[in-house]
Amino acid sequence: MSKIRAVIVDPNVVGRLALSEVTAPTPAPDEALVRVAAISLNRGEVKRSTTAEAGWQPGWDLAGVVETPAVDGSGPPQGTRVVGSLGRAGAWAELVSVPTNALAEVPPSVSFAQAATLPAAGLTAYHAVLKGGSLLGRSVLVTGASGGVGYFAIQLAQLSGAHVVAYIRQAGYETLVREAGAQSVVIGEDLSPASEYGPYDLIIESVGGKTLGVALSLLAQDGKTVLYGVSGGAEVTFNAAQFYGTGGVSLYGLRLFDELRFESAAVGLKRLLSLVEAGKLRPHIGLEASWTQIADVAQQLLDRRFPGKAVLHISN
């Protein structure tokens, strides 16, 4: 069988990620073969690679060109520029088979690098904002606002007519989140000062720990906290009496791949791409490099050395 290059877990190399030859994919009838041009990295898959078994192929986000269309006739034709989400991992490769319901056509004015930022981070932000319902004139708090998801969430909430407050821990990222659309910014290790701009109808939260405990106390009546990560700690203490006493408040645990059971990735990606094409949604690429630097870039992501997304280009 033919071979292609892909990123795999190799416990014997520094960073545990390396390029290696693997067997080329064999697509199912409803899958297209995509020649990958760019990939983006997410903390979840990078963290898993630090403990995954040898040979595991990480990767959720890819952008490239359809090389072989799906044989069942679904999806885009050969030569179409596409972006895709591979929920089962394995997207960091030269050639990938992608279900057609997880592919969207990339407009000519949108680069592969921009498109590659959208599947995991963009779709997570999109579904988190949708959980808030109508946000026109409402207050939204976004924690982890300088990250890939947070940066998209600020923009999508602002486009929905919300007053957006961004929470960041490094003062150097204030300009970044204000440019994304945050009207107010809270900086530091303590979320409590965000109470000045609350209460909030929607809180999009990814820090966990003490930050989540404070966030739950900042909800308005019938408000919702959408939790999609716990980068600051999984154990949480909060004032339960204040939480239920506020009335109608809720905490929603969001896992993207659960959301995609009810609305395919293709639907959300198409909507996000249209916003990028119109200049209303701007991906922030904090680091761009060749995929030969995968181990180094992955470590920089884990160390939070840059805001926004990391995009790697697949070199021949």
N, C-alpha and C positions, 0 to 999 in steps of 0.2 A: 504494500500500500504506500501511497505517496506520503511525504513528510512535509511539515511546515514548522516554522519557528513560533514558539509561544513562551510566555512567562510561566515558570513553574516554581514551586517551593523546593529549594535545595538546602538542606540543613548544613551542608559542608562549606557554604560560601558565606561571606560577611553580608548580613542583611537578609539571608535566607531566600532571596529572590534572584532568579537568573534566567537568561534566555536558553532554551533548549529545543531540540528537535522532538516533535510529537507527531502522532498519526493525524493526517488531515481529517477533518470532520466529514461525516456522512449525514446529510440533512434528511429529516423526516419530510413527508409530502407537503406539510404546511410550513416548511422552513426554507428561507432563502440563504444562499451562500454569499457572504459579504466579505469583500477584500477590505481589510481594516486600514484606515489612514491615521486615525488618532484615537486615543483612549484617555479616560480621566480616572483619577484615583479617589477612593473614598476610605474614610477611617475604618469602617467596619471590615472591609475585605483585607485591608492592610494589617489590622490587628489580628485577624484570623490567621493570616499567613505566618505570624510569629510563632504559632503553635501547631499549624496544620501538618499533616503527614507529607513526607517527601513525594514529589510528583504532582501534588495538587495544583490545579490551574485556577488562579484567582481572576477576578475581573467581572464587572457588571456593565460598564459604560463603553460604548464604541461608536465610531462614526466612520463611514467608508462608502464603497460603491458595490452595488449588487453585481456579483459575478455570475451567479446562476439563480434564476428566479425559482420560486416554489413550484413544484410540479403539479400541485392541485389548482394552480391558476390564481391563487390569492396573493396579495402583496404586489410590490412594485416590479417593473420589468428590468431586464438586464441594463446595466449602465446608470441606473438611478442612484443619485447621492442620497444616503440614508443615515439616520441615527437610530440606535437600538439599545434595548435593555436586555441583558441576559441574566435572568433571575437565578439560574442554577450555577452561575460563575463560569469562567473560561473565556471571557471576552478579550483578554489581553493576548491576542494571537494575530498572526497574519491573515488567517482565513477563519471565519466563524459562521456556524449555522445558527440562524436567528428565527424564532417563530414570527410569522408575518404580522401577528397582532401585537408585536412588540417593536415594530419598525414604523418610522415616519419619514417621509421625503423631506430632504433638507433644501430650502430655497437657495437659489444661486447666490444671493447676497450674504448668506450665513456661512461662515467658514467651518471646516471640519472641527477645528479646535473649539469654537463656540458651541457647536452642536454636541460635542462629546461631554460637555459639562452638564447637560440637561437630564439624562436618564435617572440617576439616583438622587442627586441633590435637587434638581429642578422639580422632579415629580414629587419628592417628599414635601418640599415647600408648597407646591400646588395643592396637594391633598390636605396638608395642615391648614392652609388658609380656607379651603372649602369647608372644613369642619366648623368654622365660625359663622357660616351662613352669610346673610347680608351684613356687610361691614361698613356700609355708607354712614359716615358720621360717628362710627364706633371707635373705641380705643383698643389698640393692639400692642402688646409687648412681645418683643422677640429677643430671647436670650441667645448667647452664642452667635451674635449678629454678624460678626466678621467672617464666619465660616461659610462654606459653600451653600448649605441649606439656608442659614440665617440671612445671607445676602440676597438670595432669591425671595425669601419670605417677606423681607422688608418691602421689596419692590412690588410684589403681588398684592400685599395688603394695602399699600399706598395706592395702587391702581384701582383697588376696590373701594376707595373713598375713605379709608380709615385714617385716624391719627395714629402714627406709628412711633413707638418708643423703642430704642435699641439699647440692649445691655451688652457691654463689652468689658473685658478685664484689662485691656491695654489701651492707654490713652492715645497711642500712636495710630489707632484705627478709627478715631472719631470722624475724621474727614471722610474716610471711606464709607462709613455707614450713613453719614448725612447725605453724601452724594447718591446713595441708593434710595433715599427718600425718607429717612428717619427725621421726624421733626424735633424729637428730643432724644438725648443720649445720657445713659447712666453708666459711669465708669468705676471700676474697682472690684474687689472681691466680695462685696456685700450688695445684694440686690435691694435691700430695704429702702434706699433713697428713691427707688422707682415708685414708691407710694405717693410721691409728690404729684405724679402725672396720672395716677389711677383714680378709681378702680378700673379694671380692664375687662372688656367683653370677651377677648381672646388673648391667651398667652401661648406662644409657641416656644416650647422649652426643650433644651437638650443638655443641660448641665447636671440636673439631679442633685442629690445631697442637700445641703443647706439651702441652695438656690431654689430648688423645687419647693422646699418647705415654706420659704418666704413667698414664692409665686402663688401658692395656693391661698395665701392670706390676702392677695391683692385682687381677687376676682370680684367683678360686679355681680349683682343678682342675675342669675341665669347665665353667668359667664362660664367659659370652658378653657381648661388648660390642656393643650395637646403636647404630649411628651413623646419624643422620638429618639432620645438618647440620654445617657447618664455619664457624660465625660468627667464630671466632678465627683461621682460617687453614687452607688446604688442604694445605700441605706438613707432613709428619709424620716425626719421627725417633723410633724406639723401640728398646728392647733386644730384638732378635729371639731371642737365645738364651734369655732369661728367659721370653719369650712362649711359645715352643714347649716349653721345658723344664718349664713348669708342668703341662702335660698336658691334652689335650682342649679347650683354650680356642679361642675363635673370635671373629672380627670379622664382623658382619653389616651390610651397607649396606642401609638401609631407605628405600625410596621408596614413599610411600603409594599412588600410583596403580598401582604394580606389585602391591601387596598386594590391591588391590580387584579384580584379575583372578580371584582365588581365593575371595574372600568379598565379596559386594556391600556397598556402603556402607550399604544399608538395614539389613542384619543388625547391623552394629556400632552404627549410630546408634540402633536400637531398644533395644539393650542399654544404651547410655550414657544414653538418655532415661529408661529405667526406674530407673537409679541416681539421676539428678537428681530424678525424681519422688519417690523414697523418701527424699531428703535425704542420700544417701550419697555423692554426687558433687556438688561445688559449683563451677560455673564462676566464675572471677575476672575480672570486667570492669574493667579499669584505666582505660578511657576510653569514654565514651558521648556521642554527638553526632549531629547531622543529617548526612546524606550530602552536603549542600552544602558541608561542611567537609572533603571527602575529601582534598584536597591537603595541608592542614595536618596532619590526623591521620596521614596516611601518612608525612609527614616526622618526626613525633613518634615513630612506631613505629620508623623506621630509626635515629633518634637514641637509642632506648631510654630515653625519658623517663618511661615508666610500666611497671609489671609487668603480667602477664596479657594479656588480650585487649582489642582495640578493637572496639566495636560501633557501627555507624551505622544510624540509622533513616531509612527512605525516606519523605520528605515528599511530600504531594500538591501 
